[in-house]
Amino acid sequence: MSLIVKICGLSTPGALDVALDAGADMVGFVFFAPSPRHLAFDTARTLGERVRARAQKVALTVDADDALLAAIVESLAPDLLQLHGREPPARVAALKRRFGLPVMKAIAVAAKADLAAAAAYAGVADRLLFDARAPREATRPGGLGRPFDWKLLEDLQAGGQFMLSGGLDAGNVGEALRITRAPAVDVSSGVERAPGEKDADKIGAFVRAARDAAARVATSAVASPA
């Protein structure tokens, strides 16, 4: 299975085009007012139409209510909902039924014990996203540009349905993939020149580094004795 690369927090046509041209498999759009990457619905509609099925569109929300999610679905027409708040498994299941869309649930990780939360979403969420736990003083969830200890995922039994996020960039994604064998990676601040401002060179470098690293991991897995 080839590596899935997601570029998240896209907010301008130029940045979106760069991500698509670089070969991103998923493009993420943020609907959370405290974030510098937050989108208005009219902008989301324009960007969503621009994708033209070249990648999967992912709508990131944080503890959004049904009305907000309905407005997001109407404007962006996403292929996947990404829930980055404290949504319990029952909420995930309810949203899947209501909107008829696959759901990716973010799991905040700082210690091995945090991975226990993943079990509660097994069979409910279509994919898990392991992200760094935000500091206590943070006003937003997520890694906020900081990685967690990737060795916590070394023995993870999550099949192919998980994604790695949190502090990734072109310089460290290779090591992250070597340790975790993640089938998918997600980046936002790691391809920015300033919060919310994507950098074309960094996007291209990240996608290349991730693809190259995934190829090396695949080669080493084939070469390793059974």
C-alpha positions in Angstrom: 0.0 0.0 0.0 1.4 3.4 -1.0 1.8 6.1 1.6 -1.1 8.6 2.0 0.1 12.2 2.3 -2.2 14.9 3.7 -1.5 18.6 3.6 -3.8 20.3 6.1 -4.8 23.9 6.8 -5.0 25.0 3.2 -6.7 28.4 2.9 -5.7 29.9 -0.5 -6.0 28.8 -4.1 -2.2 29.1 -4.6 -1.4 26.8 -1.6 -4.0 24.3 -2.6 -2.7 24.2 -6.2 0.8 23.6 -4.9 -0.4 20.7 -2.7 -2.3 19.1 -5.5 0.6 19.5 -8.0 3.0 18.0 -5.4 0.8 14.9 -5.4 -1.0 15.2 -2.0 -3.6 12.4 -1.6 -5.6 14.4 0.9 -6.1 18.2 1.3 -7.4 19.4 4.7 -9.5 22.5 5.4 -10.0 23.8 9.0 -13.3 25.0 10.4 -12.4 26.2 13.9 -12.4 29.9 14.6 -9.4 30.0 17.0 -7.2 28.6 14.3 -5.2 30.9 11.9 -6.2 28.4 9.2 -10.0 28.8 9.8 -12.1 29.1 6.6 -15.3 31.0 5.9 -17.9 28.9 4.0 -17.6 30.9 0.8 -13.9 30.3 0.7 -14.4 26.7 1.4 -16.8 26.4 -1.5 -14.3 28.0 -3.8 -11.4 25.8 -2.7 -13.5 22.7 -2.7 -14.5 23.2 -6.3 -10.9 23.8 -7.2 -9.9 20.4 -6.0 -11.8 18.7 -8.9 -11.4 15.2 -7.5 -7.6 15.4 -7.7 -7.4 14.5 -3.9 -9.7 13.7 -1.1 -11.1 16.7 0.7 -11.0 16.6 4.5 -13.0 18.9 6.8 -11.3 19.4 10.2 -13.6 20.4 13.1 -13.4 20.5 16.9 -16.5 19.5 18.8 -18.7 21.0 16.1 -22.5 20.8 16.5 -24.7 19.3 13.8 -25.7 22.7 12.4 -22.0 23.7 11.8 -21.2 20.3 10.3 -24.2 20.5 8.0 -23.0 23.9 6.8 -19.5 22.6 6.2 -20.7 19.6 4.3 -22.9 21.9 2.1 -20.1 24.3 1.3 -17.1 22.0 1.0 -18.7 18.7 0.0 -15.9 16.8 1.9 -14.9 13.2 1.3 -14.0 12.8 5.0 -14.7 14.4 8.3 -11.8 14.8 10.7 -12.9 15.2 14.4 -10.2 16.8 16.4 -12.0 17.5 19.7 -13.4 15.4 22.5 -16.0 13.6 20.5 -16.9 10.2 22.1 -17.3 7.1 20.1 -21.1 7.5 20.1 -20.8 10.9 18.6 -18.6 9.6 15.8 -21.1 6.8 15.0 -24.0 9.3 15.0 -22.2 11.7 12.6 -21.4 8.8 10.2 -25.0 7.9 10.1 -26.2 11.5 9.7 -23.9 12.6 7.0 -23.0 9.3 5.3 -19.3 10.2 5.3 -16.2 8.4 6.7 -14.8 9.8 9.8 -11.2 10.2 11.1 -10.8 10.7 14.8 -7.8 12.4 16.3 -6.2 10.9 19.4 -3.9 13.1 21.4 -0.7 11.4 22.5 1.8 12.3 25.1 2.3 8.9 26.8 1.7 5.2 26.2 -1.5 5.3 28.3 -3.1 7.8 25.8 -3.2 5.0 23.2 -5.8 3.2 25.2 -8.3 5.7 23.9 -7.8 4.3 20.5 -9.5 1.0 21.4 -12.8 2.8 22.1 -13.0 4.0 18.5 -12.1 0.6 16.9 -14.9 -0.3 14.6 -16.4 3.2 14.8 -14.0 5.6 13.2 -12.8 4.8 9.7 -9.3 6.0 10.5 -7.4 7.2 13.6 -5.0 10.2 13.6 -2.3 10.2 16.2 -1.3 13.7 17.1 0.8 15.3 19.8 -1.2 16.4 22.9 -1.4 20.1 23.1 0.1 21.9 26.2 -2.3 22.7 29.0 -2.3 26.4 28.2 -3.1 25.9 24.5 -6.3 27.3 23.1 -6.3 24.8 20.2 -5.9 21.0 20.1 -3.2 19.2 18.1 0.6 19.1 18.0 1.0 22.9 17.3 4.2 22.2 15.6 5.5 19.7 18.2 6.1 16.0 17.7 5.4 13.3 20.3 7.6 10.3 21.0 7.1 8.2 17.9 8.4 5.1 19.6 5.1 4.9 21.4 3.6 3.7 18.1 6.2 1.0 17.4 4.0 -1.9 18.5 0.7 -0.3 17.5 -1.9 -2.8 16.4 -4.1 -0.5 14.3 -3.8 -2.2 10.9 -3.5 0.2 8.0 -6.1 2.7 9.2 -4.1 5.3 11.1 -2.3 8.5 10.3 0.6 10.2 12.0 0.6 13.9 12.7 2.2 16.4 15.1 5.4 18.4 14.4 6.2 16.7 11.1 8.3 18.4 8.4 10.6 17.5 5.5 13.5 17.0 7.9 12.0 14.5 10.3 9.2 12.7 8.4 11.7 10.0 7.3 12.7 9.1 10.8 9.0 9.2 11.8 8.1 6.7 9.1 11.1 4.5 9.9 10.0 4.2 13.5 6.2 4.0 13.2 5.7 2.4 9.7 2.7 4.7 9.5 0.7 4.2 6.3 -0.3 7.9 6.2 1.1 11.2 7.3 -0.4 14.7 8.0 1.3 18.0 8.0 0.2 21.6 8.5 2.6 24.0 10.4 5.6 22.0 9.1 5.0 23.4 5.6 4.4 27.0 6.6 6.5 30.2 6.7 4.2 31.7 9.4 1.0 30.4 11.1 -1.6 29.9 8.4 0.8 30.8 5.5 1.8 27.8 3.5 5.2 27.7 1.8 5.3 26.2 -1.7 8.9 24.9 -1.4 8.2 23.3 2.0 5.1 21.6 0.7 7.0 20.1 -2.2 10.0 19.1 0.0 7.7 17.4 2.5 5.9 15.3 -0.1 9.1 14.2 -1.7 10.7 13.4 1.6 7.7 11.4 2.7 7.5 9.4 -0.5 11.2 8.7 -0.5 11.1 7.6 3.1 8.1 5.3 2.5 10.0 3.7 -0.4 13.0 3.0 1.9 10.7 1.5 4.6 9.1 -0.7 2.0 12.4 -1.8 0.7 13.8 -2.6 4.1 10.6 -4.6 5.0 11.1 -6.8 1.9 14.8 -7.2 2.6 14.2 -8.2 6.2 14.1 -12.0 6.9 10.8 -13.4 7.9 
